[in-house]
Amino acid sequence: MLDTVAGLPIHALVVHAVVVLVPLAALGALLMAVRPSFSRRFGILVVLVAAAGAAASFVAKESGEQLAARVGLPQQHADLGGVMPLVAGSLFLLLLVFWLFDRGIPANRVRPGWMIAFAVVLALASLFALYWTIRVGHTGSEAVWSSVIQNTKPGGG
């Protein structure tokens, strides 16, 4: 079911959504953690982007398994990519809970200590999601492009 669309592998299409949406959600989460006004104004958008990124990462994992059945398994990328939905899903859940609590704090009040601690956890999770997305994407790019680059010269030679 998640094999191809219009003759192209779904995995090659959907990974682009993951590498845009998950880092975008992570950056939004960092802003939410340090700027309560940003959280209250744009929090729902960041949560929705994180939800879309988590869904896209699940589709990327499943479609990647279909693609691997056709062309072979780049083991390191498959291992890292198998964890990506957990990373993106965790970021989404943390963001959702953080936003639900944060929006209940009146604008004229400071975040309580436990909420500041939660913001630190959210910031760390966001940084980890950024790191993991880059790591998975890099291993996938290496699997696809390293032999092509090694066998060509700059300038098309």
N, C-alpha and C positions, 0 to 999 in steps of 0.2 A: 504493500500500500504506500509506503514512504520511499519508493525506489526512484522513479523518474517523473518528470512533468515536461511535456513538450520535447522529449528526447534528452533532457538534461538531468543530471542527478540532483535530486531535491537537496541533498546535503550541501552541495556546492552553492546552492542558492540561499538556504536558510542560515548557514554559518555567518553570513554577512549581517543578518539581523542580530545574531548573538553578539558579534564583536562590536556592534554599535550600541545596542540597547543595554547590555549588562554594564559596560563602562559608564554609559550615560547615567544609568540608575545609581551606580556607585558614586559618581561625582555629585549627583543630586543629593545622595544620602550624606556625603561629607558636608555639603552646604547645610543640610537640615540639622546636622549634629552641632554645627558651630553657630548657626544663625537662626534663632527661633522665629524671626519674622519670615525668613525664607520657607521654613518648615510649615508655618501656618498659611502662607500664601500659595505655595507651589507643591506642598506635600502630596496632595492627591495625584498630581501629574507624575511625580517621581515614583509613587507607589504603582501607578498604572504602567509606567515604563518598565519597572522592575518585574511586574507580573508578565508583561509581554516578553521580556528577556528570559524569564524562567521558562515560559512555555516554548519559546524558540529554542532554548538549550535542550529541552526534552526532545523536540522534533529533530534537532541536529544529531543528538545521540542515536535516536532510533533510525534515522535515515543514514547515518554513518555506518551503522551495522549492516544495512542493506547494501550500501556502496562497497563495504569491505567484502561482502559475499561475492560481488562481481569482480573486484580488482585486486583483492588481497588486503591483508590487515597490517597497517602501520602500527605495530604493537604499542609503542610509547604514546602515540597520539590517541589510540583507542583507550588505553588505560587512563590517561589524563582526561580525555573527553567523557569517559563514563562517570566521572565525578562532577563534571560541570553542572548538570541539572541540580545536584545537591547544593553546590555553591550558590548558584543563581536562585534556587528556591529558598535557601536559608536567608539570603540577602532580602528577598521579597518579604518573607515572614517577619524578619526583624524590622524592616522598614514599615510594614503595615502596623505592627504593634506599637512601634515608636510613634508613628504619626497619630494613631488613635489616642494614645496618652497625651502626646504633645499638644494636640489641638484642643484638649480640654483645659489646658492651663490658660487662664486669662492673660491677655496681652500686657497688662500692667503688672504682672507678677514675674518673678524670676523662677527659672526651673528649679525644682527641689533637687537635693543632692543625689537621690536615687536616679533621677532623670538625667542628670549630668553624667552619672556612671553609665547609664544606658546609652547615652550619646557617644561615650568613649568606645563602648562595645560596638555600636553601629559603625563608627569611624574605622575601627580595626577590621571589622567584617567587610567594609567597603574596600579598604586597601587590599585585603586578601582577594576579594572578587576581581579587582583590577589585575592583580598579579596572576591569578589563575587563568583568567581569560586570555591574557597575553601569552602565558605559557602554553596553553592548549592551542591557541591560534598559531603560535610559532612552530610547534611540532607538526601541525597539519600542513603549514606552508612548506616546511622542510620536506615532508613526505611527498608533496606534489612537485615542488619546484627545484629541489637541490640537484637532481640529475640533469634537468634541463639547463640550468645555469652552468653546471660544470662542463657541459658538452657544447657550449656556445661561447662566442667571444663578444665583448661589448661592441655595439654598432652593427649587430646582425651577422657577424662573420662566422 
